[in-house]
Amino acid sequence: MTADEAKLTEELSVDACWDLLTKARTGRLAVAIGEQPDIFPINHVVDGRTIVFRTDPGTKLAAAVLGSGVAYEVDHIDDSNGVAWSVVLKGRARELHTVEEMAHAEDLALYPWDRGDKHHYVAITADEVTGRRFHTDPRK
């Protein structure tokens, strides 16, 4: 990386990554189904240091909770100030089941995009969180 490129990219601290994840509402969940990767857009909330989302039964739920791990990515581009950022979280997903977990999840401000009850709550616990902020090239 050249000195000019280094000025354009900033590695984010874990705390800064969680702050950005908290402010964001949407991202992409990456899972592996057998040996086939798949990506799903989802909306989420941050609960402590956990990502929580709602879903129906199906591929997304099964792959997230039965697979060996997941990745979750959130990005943002602000053309008005020439800044973009990307945060990637890698970890484990599990469906919430206990009465206490479900009651707590129901109190989160988490509303699915499409109509339907989406009674399954999934929590992603991070093993690794990384992020970068990009200062875009003004020549472009």
DOSE-840799 format. One line per field, with one value per residue (C-alpha): x, y, z; residue number from 1; residue in three letters. Coordinates in nm, 2 decimals, padded with zeros to 4 digits. Each point is the difference from the previous one (the first is absolute). Example, Ala and Ser with C-alpha at 12.3 -4.5 7.8 and 13.67 -1.06 7.14 Angstrom:
east	[01.23/00.14]
north	[-00.45/00.34]
up	[00.78/-00.07]
resi	[1/2]
resn	[ALA/SER]
% end
This chain:
east	[00.00/00.14/00.00/-00.28/-00.21/00.06/-00.15/-00.31/-00.07/-00.04/-00.02/-00.28/00.02/-00.24/-00.19/-00.04/-00.12/-00.27/-00.10/-00.05/-00.19/-00.23/-00.08/-00.07/-00.32/00.07/00.28/00.08/00.01/00.24/-00.05/00.12/-00.26/00.20/00.28/-00.21/00.03/-00.31/-00.07/-00.32/-00.08/-00.14/-00.09/00.15/00.04/00.31/-00.07/00.31/00.27/-00.24/-00.18/-00.37/-00.23/-00.34/-00.08/-00.25/00.09/00.20/00.35/00.12/-00.10/00.13/00.33/00.06/-00.06/00.11/00.31/00.35/00.00/-00.14/00.13/-00.19/00.09/-00.13/00.12/-00.07/00.10/-00.05/00.07/-00.05/00.31/00.20/00.00/-00.10/00.04/-00.04/-00.03/00.02/-00.10/00.09/-00.15/-00.26/-00.38/-00.26/-00.37/-00.14/-00.23/-00.04/-00.29/00.24/00.18/-00.32/-00.15/00.32/00.00/-00.36/00.10/00.26/-00.09/00.03/-00.26/00.02/-00.01/-00.27/-00.34/-00.02/00.06/00.36/00.00/00.35/00.27/00.36/00.30/00.35/00.28/00.33/00.33/00.15/-00.10/00.20/-00.07/00.15/-00.09/00.08/00.06/-00.10/00.22/-00.12/00.11/-00.27]
north	[00.00/00.34/00.30/00.16/-00.32/-00.02/00.35/-00.12/-00.31/-00.01/-00.32/00.03/-00.11/-00.27/00.27/00.22/-00.30/-00.08/00.37/-00.01/-00.33/00.15/00.30/-00.22/-00.18/-00.23/-00.23/-00.33/-00.34/-00.25/-00.37/-00.32/-00.26/-00.32/00.13/00.27/00.36/00.22/00.36/00.14/00.37/00.04/00.28/-00.03/00.16/-00.01/-00.13/00.04/-00.15/-00.23/00.05/-00.11/-00.05/-00.16/-00.26/-00.27/-00.37/-00.08/00.01/00.31/-00.12/-00.36/00.11/00.26/-00.22/-00.34/00.12/00.03/00.37/00.32/00.33/00.33/00.31/00.35/00.28/00.37/00.26/00.37/00.18/00.34/-00.02/-00.26/-00.26/-00.37/-00.28/-00.37/-00.23/-00.38/-00.22/-00.37/-00.23/-00.24/00.03/-00.17/00.02/00.15/-00.25/00.06/00.20/00.27/00.02/00.03/00.26/00.21/-00.04/00.11/00.33/00.08/00.25/-00.26/00.01/-00.22/00.17/-00.22/-00.08/-00.31/-00.10/-00.13/-00.17/-00.13/00.22/-00.07/00.15/00.02/00.00/00.13/-00.18/00.28/00.35/00.21/00.32/00.26/00.36/00.12/00.36/-00.01/00.14/00.36/-00.05/-00.26]
up	[00.00/-00.10/00.24/-00.20/00.02/00.38/00.03/-00.17/00.22/00.37/00.21/00.25/00.36/00.12/00.20/-00.31/-00.19/00.26/00.00/-00.38/00.02/00.27/-00.23/-00.30/-00.06/-00.29/-00.11/-00.18/00.17/-00.16/00.06/-00.15/-00.09/-00.05/-00.22/-00.16/00.14/00.01/00.11/00.14/00.06/00.35/00.24/00.35/00.34/00.22/00.35/00.21/-00.22/-00.19/-00.33/00.02/-00.30/-00.06/-00.27/-00.11/-00.02/-00.31/-00.15/00.18/00.34/-00.05/-00.15/00.26/00.30/-00.13/-00.19/00.13/00.00/-00.16/-00.12/00.02/-00.20/00.02/-00.23/-00.04/-00.25/00.05/-00.33/00.16/00.21/-00.19/00.27/-00.02/00.26/00.02/00.30/-00.01/00.30/00.00/00.26/00.10/-00.03/00.22/00.02/00.32/00.19/00.37/00.14/00.12/-00.33/-00.19/00.23/-00.03/-00.38/-00.02/00.18/-00.26/-00.27/-00.27/-00.28/-00.31/-00.34/-00.14/00.16/00.21/00.35/-00.03/00.34/-00.02/00.16/-00.07/00.19/-00.16/00.25/-00.14/00.00/-00.21/-00.09/-00.25/-00.19/-00.22/-00.08/-00.35/-00.09/-00.37/-00.27/-00.09/-00.36/-00.06]
resi	[1/2/3/4/5/6/7/8/9/10/11/12/13/14/15/16/17/18/19/20/21/22/23/24/25/26/27/28/29/30/31/32/33/34/35/36/37/38/39/40/41/42/43/44/45/46/47/48/49/50/51/52/53/54/55/56/57/58/59/60/61/62/63/64/65/66/67/68/69/70/71/72/73/74/75/76/77/78/79/80/81/82/83/84/85/86/87/88/89/90/91/92/93/94/95/96/97/98/99/100/101/102/103/104/105/106/107/108/109/110/111/112/113/114/115/116/117/118/119/120/121/122/123/124/125/126/127/128/129/130/131/132/133/134/135/136/137/138/139/140]
resn	[MET/THR/ALA/ASP/GLU/ALA/LYS/LEU/THR/GLU/GLU/LEU/SER/VAL/ASP/ALA/CYS/TRP/ASP/LEU/LEU/THR/LYS/ALA/ARG/THR/GLY/ARG/LEU/ALA/VAL/ALA/ILE/GLY/GLU/GLN/PRO/ASP/ILE/PHE/PRO/ILE/ASN/HIS/VAL/VAL/ASP/GLY/ARG/THR/ILE/VAL/PHE/ARG/THR/ASP/PRO/GLY/THR/LYS/LEU/ALA/ALA/ALA/VAL/LEU/GLY/SER/GLY/VAL/ALA/TYR/GLU/VAL/ASP/HIS/ILE/ASP/ASP/SER/ASN/GLY/VAL/ALA/TRP/SER/VAL/VAL/LEU/LYS/GLY/ARG/ALA/ARG/GLU/LEU/HIS/THR/VAL/GLU/GLU/MET/ALA/HIS/ALA/GLU/ASP/LEU/ALA/LEU/TYR/PRO/TRP/ASP/ARG/GLY/ASP/LYS/HIS/HIS/TYR/VAL/ALA/ILE/THR/ALA/ASP/GLU/VAL/THR/GLY/ARG/ARG/PHE/HIS/THR/ASP/PRO/ARG/LYS]
% end
